[in-house]
Amino acid sequence: MASSGQSVLCVYRYDPLDRLADCSPVGEGSSGLFYQKSHLATQIHEQIQHTLLRTGEHLLAQRRTEHNQSACVFLITDQQQSVIAAQGLAFAYTPYGHRHPSAGPMNLPGFTGQRVDPVTGHYLLGNGYRAFNPVLMRFNSPDSLSPFGEGGLNAYAYCGGDPVNGADPSGHMPGRFRLSRPLRSRPASVNARNTVSDMAPNADDPPNYRDAQQALDDKNYHRPINKKSEKIDSMWDSYKNLKADVTYVKKNVNYMNVRKISPTPEYLNRKLRLEKELSDLETALELVPPPSYSYARYGLATARPPNHSNVAAKVRGKVDELRHRGVWD
């Protein structure tokens, strides 16, 4: 890029896939950039190599290698994948991602996990597609999807003016964040402490085993059969959470397909994995027999309907017994 005096400050080169492949600031040598799928993986500057280690979409660490000697720096990120801490370092950002150069080494990933340009301090989003200026809080060039496409009317805006709840790693279309619950079953001990809902049965829900077992009185409620009920209830809770996640992922993939945006391979693999887990769980639930509705209502065939004031009934019964024996006035 050139300043007003037309002096060259840096030379940028791109590969055949239109990704930034080389960054050469004047007097500082060349830095080669290498990618793994859609993510920056390695940066090589002379004899120094920086490699980012990830798990899925999440940053874990950065490894520095120089003269066959390596050192690893572990990274702490927030929900946007912005690096907020490393070993012995802490970082803070403005809402639009500006980080003061004195806060730490600029070779570490910055806002939303993106590489910081060493000359301008901008983020070259989309692997070099567009430069985002965190100080001016806008892009330096217009979006090719604006104003009539998904880029929106403002071709220079970042995340529609909401950088806290979204990110735009592609430089095209911002994505929103959703906090989802873990896709794991809760322990039986946790389910056993849950109270029974007083709501009317939902036609979309199968009979609730926990409600069926709760219909028994106290001495029957703690029989071993309740362990099976707790396990089945736990499976059903997991099924509802997993189904919500599958629906969310499918909606995102359809959204991108309609707009001719290719989902990342990692996201497609996640979709397939969640769908398989949901199918396996549905198969397991289909093999479970439903509880008896008379059992759910009365507990046992010969048992009276459950008494919600069980303790008071026992006290009254004891008082009647003592009166019958003549030891209660």
Residue, then its C-alpha position, 0 to 999 in steps of 0.5 A: m500500500a502507498s501513503s500520500g507521498q506514494s512511498v511503498l510501505c508494504v507489498y501484499r501478494y495473493d495465491p490462486l485462491d485469492r488468499l493473502a499469501d505473502c506480506s512484505p513490509v519495507g525493511e522487515g523481510s517477507s512473511g509467508l502465510f499458509y492455510q488449513k482449509s479456511h483458517l490461517a495455520t502457519q506464518i513464516h518470517e525468515q527463520i521464525q515460524h508461528t503455527l496456530l493450534r486449533t480444535g475445530e473452530h477454537l484456538l488453543a495455542q501458538r507454537r513458535t519455532e526458531h533454529n529447531q527450537s520450539a516454544c508454545v504459548f497457550l491462548i485463552t479466548d472468549q465466545q468470539q474467539s478473541v484472544i484475551a489472555a496468553q501466558g503472562l499476558a492479558f489483552a483488552y479490546t474496544p467493542y470493534g476490536h482495537r488493541h493497543p500495540s503496546a499490549g503485547p506481541m502483534n504476532l498473536p491472533g487478535f480480535t475474533g482470532q484474526r491476524v493483525d496486519p503489522v503495518t496498519g494494525h487492521y484485520l484483513l478479513g476473509n484471508g485478505y479479502r477486505a481490510f477492517n479498521p478497528v479504529l474507524m470501526r468500518f471496512n476500508s473497501p465496500d462489500s461485493l454483496s452490497p447493497f442488494g445482497e446479504g452485505g446490507l445497504n451499508a457496504y462498509a459497516y461491520c456486523g451491522g453495528d453490533p460487534v459484540n454479538g457477532a463476528d465477520p471472519s469472511g468479510h462478507m456476512p456477519g454471523r451471530f453467536r448462540l450459547s448452547r447447552p452441553l450435549r451430554s446427559r445429566p447424572a441420575s443423581v441430578n435427575a432424582r433431585n428434580t421436582v415434578s412439573d405441575m403442567a398439563p401433559n404435552a401432546d408432543d411429549p412422550p409419557n414422563y417416566r419421572d412423573a409415573q414413578q413420582a405417583l408412588d408413595d414415599k416407600n415405593y418411590h425409592r425402589p430400584i425400578n426408579k433408576k431405570s426411570e431416571k435413565i430414560d428421563s435423562m435420555w429424553d432431556s438429552y434428546k430435546n437439547l440435541k434436536a434443538d442443536v440439529t435444527y439450529v445447524k440445519k437452519n444455518v446451512n440452508y441459510m448459507n446455501v440459499r445465498k450461495i455461500s459454501p459452509t466450511p468442512e468443519y461445520l458440515n462435519r458437525k452437522l453430520r455428527l449431530e444428525k447421527e447422534l440424534s438418529d442413534l438417540e431416537t432409535a434408543l428411545e423408540l425401543v423404550p416401552p411407555p409407562s402405564y397411564s393407570y400406573a402414572r395416575y395411581g401408582l399401583a393397581t391396588a394403591r389409592p391415588p397419591n396424597h399430596s399431604n402425605v405427612a399430615a395423613k400419617v400424623r392423623g392416622k397415628v392420632d386416630e390409633l392412639r385415640h382408639r387405644g385410649v391414650w389420646d384425649 
